[in-house]
Amino acid sequence: MDYKQEQIATIHDFGCNLEFLEARTIQLSEESPTAVLIPALYEELERPALAKICEHLGQCEFVRSVVVSLYAQNFQQYVHAVHFFDVLPQKTTIIGKTVAVLLACSKSCVIVGWI
């Protein structure tokens, strides 16, 4: 097993005991919380791969948070993405990566009184 311990960790499975690997990873995550970063285009929400990734992430006891860096064309796509990732049990943050989405989010925050 290779567990590269830096800001971004990489785990490779080279045929080791999977139960031991999972238990050890859960133990390590107690000391150093683990996050998963998912860069995604909005279009990927319509493909089966991202739904499968969410399904597996939902079962990962060692992942504490998920950050999605989303390229969305508009605020409606951003809202759809928020609902798409709501199934995850982890703390999930969706970061919209277009000016239009950022402006719409900030206007919404003003309307509801958050800022």
N, CA and C of each residue as an Amber inpcrd file, in Angstrom:
protein
   345
   0.8430000  -1.1790000   0.0000000   0.0000000   0.0000000   0.0000000
   0.8840000   1.2360000   0.0000000   0.5080000   2.1980000  -0.7980000
   1.1970000   3.4770000  -0.8320000   0.2130000   4.5320000  -0.3620000
   0.5190000   5.1790000   0.7420000  -0.3170000   6.2550000   1.2730000
   0.5410000   7.4910000   1.3080000   0.4510000   8.3030000   0.2790000
   1.2770000   9.4920000   0.1570000   0.6700000  10.5800000   1.0490000
   1.3780000  10.9630000   2.0810000   0.8500000  11.8900000   3.0810000
   1.3360000  13.3060000   2.8120000   0.5560000  14.0190000   2.0650000
   0.8050000  15.4240000   1.8020000  -0.5370000  16.1330000   1.8970000
  -0.6160000  17.3300000   1.3530000  -1.8930000  18.0340000   1.3380000
  -2.9460000  17.2130000   0.6000000  -2.5400000  16.5710000  -0.4770000
  -3.4430000  15.7120000  -1.2420000  -2.8690000  14.3050000  -1.1840000
  -3.6130000  13.3750000  -0.6070000  -3.1330000  11.9960000  -0.4370000
  -3.5580000  11.1330000  -1.6140000  -2.6990000  10.1950000  -1.9520000
  -2.9820000   9.2370000  -3.0040000  -2.8780000   7.8400000  -2.4130000
  -3.9180000   7.0370000  -2.5970000  -3.9130000   5.6740000  -2.0720000
  -3.9920000   4.7130000  -3.2600000  -3.0750000   3.7690000  -3.2910000
  -3.0650000   2.7500000  -4.3340000  -3.2810000   1.3900000  -3.6960000
  -4.0210000   0.5270000  -4.3430000  -4.2280000  -0.8360000  -3.8460000
  -3.3880000  -1.7830000  -4.6970000  -2.3560000  -2.3280000  -4.0960000
  -1.4840000  -3.2590000  -4.7920000  -1.7020000  -4.6880000  -4.3020000
  -2.9540000  -5.0440000  -4.0550000  -3.2770000  -6.4070000  -3.6590000
  -3.1440000  -6.6700000  -2.1740000  -3.1740000  -5.6380000  -1.3560000
  -3.0650000  -5.8590000   0.0820000  -4.4260000  -6.2170000   0.6730000
  -4.4360000  -6.5250000   1.9490000  -5.6520000  -6.8950000   2.6630000
  -6.5920000  -5.6870000   2.6840000  -7.6980000  -5.7690000   1.9580000
  -8.6090000  -4.6410000   1.8130000  -9.2790000  -4.2660000   3.1360000
  -9.6010000  -5.2560000   3.9630000 -10.2160000  -4.9670000   5.2610000
  -9.2530000  -4.1950000   6.1590000  -7.9980000  -4.6120000   6.1640000
  -6.9840000  -3.8980000   6.9420000  -6.8080000  -2.4790000   6.4100000
  -6.7370000  -2.3400000   5.0920000  -6.5680000  -1.0370000   4.4640000
  -7.7110000  -0.0960000   4.8440000  -8.9360000  -0.5930000   4.7880000
 -10.0860000   0.2370000   5.1270000 -10.0790000   0.6190000   6.6140000
  -9.7920000  -0.3330000   7.4800000  -9.7380000  -0.0470000   8.9220000
  -8.6490000   0.9800000   9.2290000  -7.5000000   0.8210000   8.6100000
  -6.3840000   1.7460000   8.8460000  -6.7240000   3.1280000   8.3030000
  -7.3750000   3.1870000   7.1590000  -7.7500000   4.4720000   6.5770000
  -8.7660000   5.1890000   7.4570000  -9.7140000   4.4490000   8.0170000
 -10.6860000   5.0350000   8.9430000  -9.9630000   5.5720000  10.1730000
  -9.0120000   4.8030000  10.6710000  -8.2340000   5.2360000  11.8380000
  -7.4590000   6.5230000  11.5260000  -6.8050000   6.5680000  10.3800000
  -6.0510000   7.7580000   9.9930000  -6.9600000   8.9710000   9.8130000
  -8.1750000   8.7310000   9.3360000  -9.0840000   9.8500000   9.1050000
  -9.5660000  10.4800000  10.4050000  -9.4760000   9.7430000  11.5020000
  -9.8210000  10.3230000  12.8030000  -8.7820000  11.3700000  13.2030000
  -7.5280000  11.1030000  12.8710000  -6.4460000  12.0240000  13.1910000
  -6.3320000  13.1540000  12.1650000  -6.5120000  12.8100000  10.9200000
  -6.4120000  13.7690000   9.8160000  -7.6400000  13.6060000   8.9270000
  -8.6550000  14.4440000   9.1260000  -9.8850000  14.3080000   8.3350000
  -9.6020000  14.3040000   6.8350000 -10.3520000  13.4800000   6.1310000
 -10.1410000  13.2590000   4.7130000 -11.2290000  13.9430000   3.8990000
 -10.8210000  14.5960000   2.8130000 -11.7640000  15.2300000   1.8950000
 -11.5140000  14.7050000   0.4910000 -12.5570000  14.7110000  -0.3090000
 -12.4480000  14.3320000  -1.7130000 -12.8010000  15.5570000  -2.5430000
 -11.9710000  15.8610000  -3.5190000 -12.2200000  16.9670000  -4.4390000
 -12.6740000  16.3850000  -5.7690000 -13.8360000  16.8510000  -6.2490000
 -14.3760000  16.3800000  -7.5200000 -14.4920000  17.5710000  -8.4730000
 -13.6070000  17.6820000  -9.4540000 -13.8100000  18.6990000 -10.4830000
 -14.8320000  18.1610000 -11.4810000 -15.8260000  18.9840000 -11.8490000
 -16.8760000  18.4620000 -12.7360000 -17.4730000  19.5550000 -13.6040000
 -17.7850000  19.1770000 -14.8130000 -18.6210000  20.0000000 -15.6780000
 -20.0720000  19.6700000 -15.3450000 -20.9690000  20.6230000 -15.5200000
 -22.3750000  20.3670000 -15.2350000 -22.8850000  19.1540000 -16.0210000
 -22.4470000  19.0150000 -17.2530000 -22.9040000  17.9200000 -18.1210000
 -22.6350000  16.5480000 -17.5120000 -21.6230000  16.4620000 -16.6580000
 -21.2800000  15.1740000 -16.0500000 -22.3440000  14.6850000 -15.0730000
 -23.2010000  15.5730000 -14.5920000 -24.2840000  15.1670000 -13.6990000
 -25.2940000  14.2780000 -14.4240000 -25.3300000  14.3920000 -15.7510000
 -26.2670000  13.6120000 -16.5630000 -25.6980000  12.2440000 -16.9470000
 -24.4310000  12.0080000 -16.6630000 -23.7820000  10.7460000 -17.0370000
 -23.7600000   9.7950000 -15.8440000 -23.7410000   8.4850000 -16.1040000
 -23.8130000   7.5170000 -15.0020000 -22.5810000   7.4710000 -14.0980000
 -21.4330000   7.9000000 -14.5780000 -20.2080000   7.7700000 -13.7840000
 -20.2770000   8.5700000 -12.4830000 -20.7510000   9.7960000 -12.5380000
 -20.7750000  10.6390000 -11.3450000 -21.7820000  10.1170000 -10.3100000
 -22.8920000   9.5790000 -10.7710000 -23.8590000   8.9680000  -9.8470000
 -23.2320000   7.7580000  -9.1560000 -22.4500000   6.9900000  -9.8910000
 -21.7710000   5.8250000  -9.3150000 -20.7160000   6.2610000  -8.2880000
 -20.0010000   7.3320000  -8.6040000 -19.0120000   7.8660000  -7.6660000
 -19.7020000   8.2870000  -6.3720000 -20.8430000   8.9670000  -6.4940000
 -21.5990000   9.3880000  -5.2960000 -22.0680000   8.1750000  -4.5000000
 -22.4950000   7.1450000  -5.1920000 -22.9420000   5.9140000  -4.5200000
 -21.8110000   5.3200000  -3.6740000 -20.6280000   5.2490000  -4.2420000
 -19.4830000   4.6970000  -3.5200000 -19.0040000   5.6310000  -2.4060000
 -19.0000000   6.9280000  -2.6710000 -18.5980000   7.8850000  -1.6360000
 -19.5270000   7.8220000  -0.4290000 -20.7960000   7.5750000  -0.6780000
 -21.7600000   7.4730000   0.4080000 -21.4520000   6.3400000   1.3670000
 -20.6800000   5.3660000   0.9160000 -20.3260000   4.2130000   1.7380000
 -18.9380000   4.3470000   2.3660000 -18.2200000   5.4100000   2.0320000
 -16.8590000   5.6000000   2.5450000 -16.8990000   6.2280000   3.9270000
 -16.5880000   5.4300000   4.9370000 -16.6010000   5.9180000   6.3100000
 -15.4300000   6.8560000   6.5950000 -14.3820000   6.7780000   5.8030000
 -13.1920000   7.5780000   6.0760000 -13.2060000   8.9390000   5.3990000
 -14.1670000   9.1940000   4.5200000 -14.2530000  10.4940000   3.8560000
 -15.1420000  11.4010000   4.6970000 -14.5830000  12.4970000   5.1780000
 -15.3180000  13.4100000   6.0640000 -16.0380000  14.5140000   5.2960000
 -15.4620000  14.9420000   4.1630000 -16.1140000  16.0010000   3.3940000
 -15.8170000  15.8410000   1.9090000 -16.7110000  16.4210000   1.1110000
 -16.5850000  16.3810000  -0.3460000 -16.6750000  17.8170000  -0.8450000
 -15.7430000  18.1870000  -1.7210000 -15.7590000  19.5010000  -2.3470000
 -15.8980000  19.2860000  -3.8470000 -16.9180000  19.8960000  -4.4300000
 -17.1490000  19.7820000  -5.8720000 -16.8440000  21.1300000  -6.4960000
 -15.8930000  21.1360000  -7.4080000 -15.5660000  22.3330000  -8.1730000
 -16.3320000  22.2090000  -9.4840000 -17.4330000  22.9380000  -9.5800000
 -18.4010000  22.7500000 -10.6690000 -18.3510000  23.8960000 -11.6670000
 -18.2470000  23.5410000 -12.9330000 -18.3940000  24.5390000 -13.9920000
 -19.8320000  24.4780000 -14.4720000 -20.6210000  25.4660000 -14.0670000
 -22.0350000  25.5370000 -14.4480000 -22.2610000  26.8070000 -15.2600000
 -23.1860000  26.7390000 -16.2030000 -23.4730000  27.8780000 -17.0630000
 -24.3290000  28.9430000 -16.3760000 -25.1790000  28.4930000 -15.4210000
 -26.1010000  29.4400000 -14.7880000 -26.4600000  28.9530000 -13.3820000
 -27.2190000  29.7660000 -12.6830000 -27.5820000  29.4750000 -11.3040000
 -28.4790000  28.2340000 -11.2060000 -29.3470000  28.0190000 -12.1700000
 -30.2210000  26.8430000 -12.1510000 -29.4080000  25.5510000 -12.2070000
 -28.3680000  25.5350000 -13.0030000 -27.4980000  24.3570000 -13.0590000
 -26.7960000  24.1550000 -11.7200000 -26.3760000  25.2410000 -11.0980000
 -25.7290000  25.1580000  -9.7890000 -26.6950000  24.5580000  -8.7620000
 -27.9310000  25.0320000  -8.7390000 -28.9380000  24.5260000  -7.7990000
 -29.1970000  23.0430000  -8.0590000 -29.2810000  22.6520000  -9.3220000
 -29.4750000  21.2420000  -9.6600000 -28.3130000  20.4060000  -9.1250000
 -27.1000000  20.9200000  -9.2350000 -25.9270000  20.1980000  -8.7310000
 -25.9810000  20.0560000  -7.2180000 -26.4110000  21.0970000  -6.5280000
 -26.5480000  21.0190000  -5.0660000 -27.5010000  19.8890000  -4.6970000
 -28.6290000  19.8000000  -5.3940000 -29.5910000  18.7260000  -5.1240000
 -29.0310000  17.3530000  -5.5040000 -28.2550000  17.3030000  -6.5790000
 -27.6450000  16.0440000  -7.0230000 -26.7330000  15.4570000  -5.9450000
 -25.9410000  16.3200000  -5.3040000 -24.9780000  15.8630000  -4.3030000
 -25.5640000  15.7920000  -2.8910000 -26.8350000  16.1500000  -2.7250000
 -27.4960000  16.0650000  -1.4140000 -27.5440000  14.6420000  -0.8630000
 -27.3950000  13.6530000  -1.7200000 -27.4740000  12.2500000  -1.2730000
 -26.2680000  11.8490000  -0.4280000 -25.1900000  12.6110000  -0.5130000
 -23.9710000  12.2570000   0.2120000 -24.1290000  12.5180000   1.7040000
 -23.6890000  11.5820000   2.5410000 -23.7770000  11.7920000   3.9840000
 -22.6990000  12.7390000   4.5220000 -21.6540000  12.9500000   3.7490000
 -20.5560000  13.8110000   4.1800000 -20.9420000  15.2850000   4.0120000
 -20.2360000  16.1460000   4.7250000 -20.3730000  17.5820000   4.5040000
 -19.9240000  17.8340000   3.0670000 -20.7940000  18.4520000   2.2660000
 -20.5030000  18.6450000   0.8480000 -20.5790000  20.1270000   0.5090000
 -19.5510000  20.6080000  -0.1770000 -19.4880000  22.0020000  -0.6120000
 -19.4090000  22.0260000  -2.1260000 -20.2980000  22.8040000  -2.7550000
 -20.2930000  22.9510000  -4.2110000 -19.7710000  24.3560000  -4.5230000
 -18.6980000  24.4240000  -5.2820000 -18.1250000  25.7100000  -5.6700000
 -18.4250000  25.9330000  -7.1440000 -19.2570000  26.9360000  -7.4360000
 -19.5690000  27.2870000  -8.8240000 -18.4320000  28.0860000  -9.4150000
 -18.0060000  27.7310000 -10.6270000 -16.8020000  28.3350000 -11.1960000
 -17.0830000  29.2710000 -12.3790000 -18.2060000  29.9710000 -12.3810000
 -18.4300000  30.9700000 -13.4170000 -18.8930000  32.2520000 -12.7500000
 -18.6440000  33.3510000 -13.3880000 -19.0360000  34.6370000 -12.8370000
 -20.5460000  34.7080000 -12.6730000 -21.2980000  34.1990000 -13.6500000
 -22.7600000  34.2590000 -13.5780000 -23.2810000  33.5110000 -12.3490000
 -22.7200000  32.3510000 -12.0730000 -23.1510000  31.5690000 -10.9160000
 -22.7660000  32.2920000  -9.6230000 -21.5670000  32.8190000  -9.5590000
 -21.1310000  33.5260000  -8.3520000 -21.9910000  34.7520000  -8.0780000
 -22.3240000  35.5030000  -9.1250000 -23.1790000  36.6750000  -8.9410000
 -24.5770000  36.2700000  -8.4820000 -25.1390000  35.2280000  -9.0830000
 -26.4700000  34.7720000  -8.6950000 -26.4710000  34.2740000  -7.2520000
 -25.4180000  33.5610000  -6.8530000 -25.3230000  33.0740000  -5.4700000
 -25.2540000  34.2410000  -4.5000000 -24.4550000  35.2470000  -4.8140000
 -24.3250000  36.3750000  -3.8910000 -25.6270000  37.1510000  -3.8080000
 -26.3490000  37.3100000  -4.9240000 -27.6590000  37.9770000  -4.8840000
 -28.6440000  37.1920000  -4.0470000 -28.6270000  35.8630000  -4.1740000
 -29.5210000  35.0260000  -3.3720000 -29.2070000  35.1570000  -1.8920000
 -27.9320000  35.2240000  -1.5510000 -27.5440000  35.3840000  -0.1510000
 -28.0240000  36.7200000   0.4110000 -27.9850000  37.7770000  -0.3980000
 -28.4730000  39.0830000   0.0360000 -29.9740000  39.0300000   0.2560000
 -30.6870000  38.3810000  -0.6570000 -32.1460000  38.2960000  -0.5710000
 -32.5720000  37.5850000   0.7170000 -31.9060000  36.5070000   1.0630000
 -32.3080000  35.7540000   2.2670000 -31.6510000  36.3100000   3.5400000
 -30.8330000  37.3480000   3.3870000 -30.2630000  38.0140000   4.5540000
 -28.9890000  37.4090000   5.1030000 -28.3130000  36.5600000   4.3280000
 -27.0640000  35.9590000   4.8130000 -25.9220000  36.9500000   4.7560000
 -25.9960000  37.9010000   3.8000000 -24.9500000  38.9460000   3.7100000
 -25.6130000  40.2860000   3.4470000
